[in-house]
Amino acid sequence: MEKLYTKNQNNTKVVKAKPETIQFLLSYSKSLNVTEAKGLQFETNLN
């Protein structure tokens, strides 16, 4: 369950992301490669 950090939820507003932003984040997450070697983590972008 997510924890809400606002005390007064009446002052919050819902923000919607543009489809282009969502597509960019999905593409980035698909191209991100995390490799572990000898206790180290290497992050590479495969684009």
N, C-alpha and C positions, 0 to 999 in steps of 0.2 A: 504494500500500500504506500502510495506516495505521501510525503509529509509536506504540508502547506506551511510556508513560513510567514504568511501574512496574518496580522491580527484582525484586521477588518477586511473581510472579503467583499464587502459592498463596493469598495473603491478600486477593485481590480478590473481589468478588461482583458478579453480574450484576443490574442494576436494570431492571425492566420498567416502562414508562410506562403509565398508565391510558389506555383508549381515549378518554376525554374530553379528556385532555391532548393526545393526538395529533390529535384532531379540531380542537381549538382552534388548534394550531400550523398545521395545514393551512389552516384558514379564514383565519387572519391572513396567511399567506404569499400566499394568493390575492388578498387585498384590499390588499396593500401595492403601491404604485406608486412607482417611482423615475424621476424626470425629470431630465435633464441639460440645462442651458442655460448657455452661455458659460463652461464649465469648472466650474460649480457643480452639485451634486447636491441634489435636493429629494426627500424621502421623504414620501409622503402615504398615509394609511390611508383607503380608499374606503368604509368603513362609515358 
